[in-house]
Amino acid sequence: MDVQTFSGDAVAPHLDAVAALRIAVFRDWPYLYDGDAAYEAKYLATYARSPRSLFVLAFDGGRVVGASTAIPLADETDAFRAPFLERGIEPERVYYFGESVLLHAYRGRGLGHRFFDEREAQAQRLGGFRLTAFCAVERAADDPRRPQDHRGNEAFWSKRGYVRQEDMFCVLEWRECGASAPSTHRLRFWMRALEAGA
């Protein structure tokens, strides 16, 4: 495994691979995302345009098998900034984590921690940020589509110091696998304060 980091448009040669990876991983529970190449290109372009973004890519023999992203919240779209503005939190003080996606065969090797380590370190290096944050889709506990062996990431996030925000959500739209049209989905925010000196 080879883990490399890229900022801004330096990631350009790998964007198609990251888009394909996101589509593959997010087809599974809990996102059930019926991937859209046009949406992926637009979404990832936001990150590639920001010179202070971060892409953490895991390679196996030159193939991208894992990816994690981060960006100053001020450079994100309105859908992600609005919940912070509503709470009086300045987007300029938040380093936002987009996603971590990893193929099943490579899980359990510590890459989840590496993804968080690299993104938190980038926020510290850049300076001026008070918080790191991300959001994750929530599904009903009794959703019949939930796999019996599914294990959520909530305990992992909590151990890393992230706090579940009881009243803070982002609403996004995507088409689920098997659906004829897009639907809205609620994603809950988790936040962590950066150490003193950030």
N, C-alpha and C positions, 0 to 999 in steps of 0.2 A: 504494500500500500504506500502510495506517495501522496502526501497532502500539500497542496500549494495554495497560496492566497493571491488574489488579484483585486485591484481597485479600479473603479471607473471603466473606461473603454478598453483597458488592458485585457479584460475578460472576453472581448469580442470573438476570438476564435473558438470559444467554448460555449457560446450562447445557445446554439442549436442543440448541443448535447445536454445542457442544463434544462432546456425546455422539454426535451424528450424524457428526461429523468423525472421532472415534475409531473408530467402527464402520466407516466407509468406508476409512480408511487401514489399519487393522489387518486388514482382509480379505486384504491382500497379504502376500507373503513378507516377513519370516519368521514372522509371527504366525499368519496363516491363520485369523483369529478370525471365527467366525460370530456376529456381534454380537447382544447381548442387551440390550434397552432397560432392563429391570429391574435388571440388573447394573450398567449404566452409571449409572443414577440413584443407586444405593447407593454406588458407587465415588466418584463426583464429589461426593456429599454430604459425604463425609469431608473433602474439601478445602475445600468451601464453609463447613463448620462451624468451621474453624480460622482465627482472626483473623490469624494470621501466615503463612497460605498465600499463594501467588502464582499468578495465571493471567496468562500473556503471550499475548494474542490478536492475530492478524494479520487485518485486515479488507481486503476489496476491495469498495468500494461498499456497505459495510454488511454484507456477507456474511463470516462467519467462515471463513477458508481455512487458518488455521494456529493451533495452540494448544500451549502448553507450561505445565507445572504444577510446583509445588514446595510443600513442606510441612515443618515441623519433624518429624523422624522420631518424636518422642515423641507426635505427634498422628496418626500412621499406625496401621494395623492390626497385629495380632500377627504376621501372616505376613511383614511387612517388618521389624519390630523384632527378631524372634527371631534372625536370623543375626548381628546386631550384639551382642546380649546374650551369645550363645554365645562371642563373641571378646572379651568384656570391654569393649566399646565402649558408652559411655552414649548412649542415644538422644537425650538432651537436648543432646548436642554435635554432632549430625548434622543438616544440612539436606538433605532428601531430594528428589531430582528425579523426578517421576512419569513424564512422557513428553513427547516433542515429536512432534506429528503435523502434517503439511503436505501439502496436495494436490499431486499431481505437477506440475501446471502452474506452481507457484510455487516449485519447488525450484531451487537454483543461484543464488539472489539474495542470499545472505548471511543468511537468516533463521535458519539453524541456529546460527550464531555469536551472533546477537542473542538468541536464546532462552537460550543459556548465559550470556551477559553479564548479562542481566536477572536471572536466578535467582541467579547468584553475587553480584551486587550487592545483592540482597535479603538474602542470608545475612549479608553484611558489615554492612548497615544495621541489621539486627535485633540483631546482636552475640551473643556467647556460643557460637557454633558453631565447631567445630574442623575439621570435614570437610563436604564435599559429596559426595553419592553417588547412584548410580542403578543399576538392573539392566536387563539386556536378554536376551531369549530367545536360546538357542543351538540351532542345528540341526546335524545331522551333515553333514560336508563332502560326503558322497556322496548326500545326500537327493535323490531324483530329481525332487522338486518345485521344487528351487532354479532360478530363472530363470538362463539363461546369461549375461545381462547384469547380474546383481545385483552391486552394489558395497557391501560392508559399511561400517559407520561406525567401525570400530576405529581406523584411522589418524587420523581426525578427532578422536576422543576422546583418543587418546594425545597429539596435538599440543596439546590444551588442558590437558594435565597430569594426566589421569585414568589411574589404574593398574588394570589388570585383576587382580582378586583370584582367585588360583588355587584357593582352597578355600572360597569364600563364595558361596552360592546361595540363592535364594528359590524356593519351589515353589508354583505357582499352578495353578488348574484352569480350563479353558475348552473350549468345543466348537469344533473345527476345522470349516472349511467342508467340507461333504459327509459329516461324521461324524454318527452317530446319537446319540452320548452324549458328555459332556465327558471330557477326559483331562487328566492332569497334565503340566506343562511346567516345565522347569528354566530359571531366569534367573540369569545371572551378574552379580555386583556389580562395579562400577568405582567407585573413590574418588579423591578429591583433597583434599589439605590446603589449608585457607584460609591466606591470607597472614597474617603476623604482625599482631597488632592486632585480629583478628577476635574 
